[in-house]
Amino acid sequence: MLNLLSLLIGGSGIFVVLTKFNVPELNMSFFDENPFAIKRDVIENVMTWIFTSLALVGLFLQVGGEIWSDRLPSRQHASSFYAYFSVASFLAVVATVYVLTSIGNQIAKRTWLPVVVAKQAELYSQTRFVVDHDGWREDQLSVRNTLPNPEIYRQKNIEAAVRSIAQIEKPLDIPPDGAELKLRVERIKPFFNNL
């Protein structure tokens, strides 16, 4: 039983492959560091440590079984018992992997969230200004009446603000929900209040 259990726990390291954080946005270009790459790297690092530790538990069980094998009873049950034990242990290991993945994501979020928010603070500030000033950028606000066709400038600024808010929401896992721009800006405001 000890051998079966240690093999299953040690083999749970295979599940690390399944917990990789797949982010197609990593292929997008950014002016600064890509927030999705920051997020992925932190999550992968945390998951690697968690599942490496779990695999080491299986290894230590196996080593302990070998060291103290003279004190352990020999095989005492029928093959069917060990088959059921293997299935039950496998299910327990799958549940453990699920729980550890959830815990790992929470631990990783405490690390990547402040970094990703700080990297997007300037973009948020510029976007918030446009939204608060009816579509005008700070450099255009004082000269808006002198611009030829000012509505075109304002409309382009609003379109850029929509793209910027989407770019901020995505790594923060905030769905856009089709809400109006002002509401979307207000929704992400708490992330940037502590900067």
C-alpha positions as CSV (number, residue, x, y, z in Angstrom):
1,M,0.0,0.0,0.0
2,L,2.8,2.4,0.8
3,N,4.5,1.8,-2.6
4,L,1.2,2.4,-4.4
5,L,0.4,5.5,-2.4
6,S,3.9,7.0,-2.9
7,L,3.9,6.2,-6.6
8,L,0.5,8.0,-7.0
9,I,1.6,11.0,-4.9
10,G,4.9,11.2,-6.7
11,G,3.2,10.9,-10.1
12,S,0.9,13.8,-9.2
13,G,3.7,16.0,-10.5
14,I,2.5,15.1,-13.9
15,F,-0.6,17.2,-13.2
16,V,1.6,20.3,-13.2
17,V,1.4,20.1,-17.0
18,L,-2.4,20.4,-16.7
19,T,-2.3,23.4,-14.4
20,K,-0.3,25.6,-16.8
21,F,-1.8,29.0,-17.2
22,N,-2.6,29.3,-20.9
23,V,-2.8,32.9,-22.1
24,P,-3.2,33.6,-25.8
25,E,-2.8,37.3,-25.1
26,L,1.0,36.7,-24.6
27,N,1.3,37.0,-28.3
28,M,0.0,40.6,-28.3
29,S,2.3,43.5,-28.3
30,F,2.6,45.9,-25.3
31,F,4.6,49.1,-24.9
32,D,5.9,47.9,-21.5
33,E,6.1,44.5,-19.9
34,N,3.2,42.3,-20.9
35,P,0.9,41.9,-17.9
36,F,-0.2,38.5,-19.0
37,A,3.5,37.3,-19.1
38,I,3.9,38.6,-15.5
39,K,0.8,36.8,-14.4
40,R,1.8,33.5,-16.1
41,D,5.3,33.5,-14.7
42,V,4.1,34.1,-11.1
43,I,1.4,31.4,-11.4
44,E,3.9,28.9,-12.9
45,N,6.4,29.5,-10.2
46,V,3.9,29.0,-7.4
47,M,2.5,25.8,-9.0
48,T,6.0,24.4,-9.6
49,W,6.8,24.8,-5.9
50,I,3.5,23.3,-4.7
51,F,3.6,20.3,-7.0
52,T,7.3,19.7,-6.5
53,S,6.7,19.6,-2.8
54,L,3.9,17.1,-3.3
55,A,6.1,14.9,-5.5
56,L,8.7,15.0,-2.7
57,V,6.2,13.7,-0.2
58,G,5.7,10.7,-2.5
59,L,9.5,10.3,-2.7
60,F,10.0,10.5,1.0
61,L,7.2,7.9,1.5
62,Q,9.0,5.5,-0.8
63,V,12.4,6.2,0.8
64,G,10.8,5.7,4.3
65,G,9.2,2.5,3.1
66,E,12.6,1.2,2.0
67,I,14.4,2.2,5.1
68,W,11.9,0.7,7.5
69,S,10.8,-2.1,5.3
70,D,11.8,-4.7,8.0
71,R,9.2,-3.1,10.4
72,L,6.4,-3.0,7.8
73,P,4.0,-6.0,7.5
74,S,4.3,-7.9,4.2
75,R,1.4,-8.0,1.8
76,Q,-1.7,-9.0,3.8
77,H,-4.6,-8.4,1.4
78,A,-5.9,-9.8,-1.9
79,S,-5.1,-8.2,-5.2
80,S,-8.6,-6.7,-5.5
81,F,-8.1,-4.8,-2.2
82,Y,-5.0,-3.1,-3.7
83,A,-6.8,-2.4,-6.9
84,Y,-9.6,-0.6,-5.0
85,F,-7.0,1.2,-2.9
86,S,-5.2,2.4,-6.0
87,V,-8.5,3.7,-7.5
88,A,-9.4,5.4,-4.2
89,S,-5.9,6.9,-3.9
90,F,-6.0,8.1,-7.5
91,L,-9.3,9.9,-6.8
92,A,-7.9,11.4,-3.6
93,V,-4.8,12.6,-5.5
94,V,-6.9,14.2,-8.2
95,A,-9.0,16.0,-5.6
96,T,-5.7,17.1,-3.8
97,V,-4.4,18.4,-7.1
98,Y,-7.6,20.4,-7.7
99,V,-7.4,21.9,-4.1
100,L,-3.7,22.7,-4.4
101,T,-4.3,24.3,-7.8
102,S,-7.0,26.6,-6.3
103,I,-4.7,27.4,-3.3
104,G,-1.8,28.0,-5.6
105,N,-3.8,30.4,-7.8
106,Q,-4.8,32.4,-4.7
107,I,-1.2,32.6,-3.5
108,A,0.0,33.6,-6.9
109,K,-2.7,36.3,-7.3
110,R,-1.4,38.0,-4.1
111,T,1.9,38.4,-6.0
112,W,1.0,39.2,-9.6
113,L,-2.0,41.4,-8.9
114,P,-0.1,44.4,-7.4
115,V,2.6,44.2,-10.1
116,V,0.1,44.1,-12.9
117,V,-1.9,46.9,-11.4
118,A,1.2,49.1,-10.9
119,K,2.3,48.4,-14.5
120,Q,-1.1,49.7,-15.8
121,A,-1.5,52.7,-13.5
122,E,-0.5,55.3,-16.1
123,L,-2.8,53.8,-18.7
124,Y,-5.7,53.8,-16.2
125,S,-4.9,57.4,-15.3
126,Q,-5.0,58.6,-18.9
127,T,-8.1,56.6,-19.7
128,R,-9.9,57.9,-16.6
129,F,-9.1,61.5,-17.6
130,V,-10.6,60.9,-21.0
131,V,-13.8,59.4,-19.5
132,D,-14.1,62.1,-16.8
133,H,-13.7,64.9,-19.4
134,D,-16.2,63.7,-21.9
135,G,-13.7,62.2,-24.3
136,W,-10.9,64.8,-24.2
137,R,-7.3,64.1,-23.5
138,E,-5.4,66.4,-21.1
139,D,-3.3,67.9,-23.9
140,Q,-6.5,68.6,-26.0
141,L,-8.8,69.9,-23.3
142,S,-7.7,73.6,-23.4
143,V,-7.5,73.8,-27.2
144,R,-10.5,71.7,-28.1
145,N,-12.5,74.7,-29.5
146,T,-9.6,75.5,-31.9
147,L,-9.3,72.0,-33.4
148,P,-10.8,71.5,-36.8
149,N,-13.6,69.0,-36.5
150,P,-13.3,68.5,-32.7
151,E,-15.9,65.7,-32.6
152,I,-13.6,63.4,-34.6
153,Y,-10.8,63.9,-32.0
154,R,-13.2,63.3,-29.2
155,Q,-14.6,60.1,-30.8
156,K,-11.1,58.7,-31.4
157,N,-10.2,59.4,-27.8
158,I,-13.3,57.5,-26.6
159,E,-12.5,54.6,-28.9
160,A,-9.0,54.5,-27.5
161,A,-10.4,54.6,-24.0
162,V,-12.6,51.6,-24.7
163,R,-9.6,49.6,-25.9
164,S,-7.5,50.7,-22.9
165,I,-10.2,49.7,-20.4
166,A,-10.4,46.3,-22.1
167,Q,-6.7,45.9,-21.9
168,I,-6.7,46.7,-18.2
169,E,-9.8,44.5,-17.4
170,K,-8.5,41.4,-19.2
171,P,-5.5,40.5,-17.0
172,L,-7.5,41.4,-13.9
173,D,-10.1,38.8,-14.9
174,I,-12.9,41.4,-15.0
175,P,-15.5,40.7,-17.7
176,P,-16.6,43.8,-19.7
177,D,-20.3,42.8,-19.5
178,G,-21.2,45.3,-22.2
179,A,-21.4,48.0,-19.5
180,E,-21.0,51.6,-20.4
181,L,-17.5,53.1,-20.3
182,K,-17.9,55.2,-17.1
183,L,-19.2,52.1,-15.2
184,R,-16.3,50.0,-16.4
185,V,-13.8,52.7,-15.2
186,E,-15.5,52.8,-11.8
187,R,-15.4,49.0,-11.5
188,I,-11.6,49.0,-11.9
189,K,-11.0,52.1,-9.7
190,P,-10.6,50.1,-6.4
191,F,-7.5,48.3,-7.9
192,F,-5.8,51.6,-8.5
193,N,-6.8,53.5,-5.3
194,N,-4.0,52.1,-3.2
195,L,-1.2,53.2,-5.6
